[in-house]
Structure formats: structure tokens, C-alpha cells
Amino acid sequence: MAFRMASLIPARKVWASGLAGVVAPTAGAALRQYAGVDIPGDVLAYGVTAVSSATAYIVPLAARDIILHADQAAREIGGGA
């Protein structure tokens, strides 16, 4: 069963992983600029992927998302629209 978002506002997990995807390269650039740590681009890309994926995994669903998912499941079981 595919989960479809009921609105255009992303779930909390999506917001958190997107924000982590912005913060991670910014932190890498700051380390390179101010601390003199030379981080290769591919290592930085792996780090951004790992940080944003781990954040999406760790952040729990918001109560609104759980309710929407339960409502959709109940409609499918009941055969309603």
C-alpha cells in the first residue's frame, strides 16, 4: 500500500531530512573555510547522504501523519472513498 500525502505540506521527517541535507554541506564548507580541514568532495557527498538519511530514519512521524495514515487504511478496509 502506497502512502500518499494528503496535502502539499511535507511530513516532519521530510522537513528534517531536507534541513539536515542543507546543514551538512554547510558545516563541511565551514570546516574547510575556517578550520582548514580539507574534505574531499566525494567524502562530503557521502556524509550528506548519511546524515540526511539517518535524520529521516530517526525523526518520528508527527501525530497528524499517523492519523492520516490510519484514516486511509480504515477507508481501504471499509471500501469507502
Steps between C-alpha positions, in 0.01 A plus 500: 500500500649833395479794736381816328528838663164668553644849459789682340662556841775239546509272802724581796747228393536662158557846649762363740693304237491794259630733767774251589588483131557875504682517834748219427673657197487840668686353797748338262559829321545677834756240609684545173491880517564571868668190646718420202373142480516381141199276437488341154177556309407133479545453876282805559234356267505168689470690827203704380325185383567322828395794719178572312404131481573444869299809591201380298524163675534641852233773491160355597183556303284788614165411656326655200681264263408195709134604508492556124660161439256324735205677334615390155545141619152500657347630177671228298384228740144639506485547126408867535630788296 
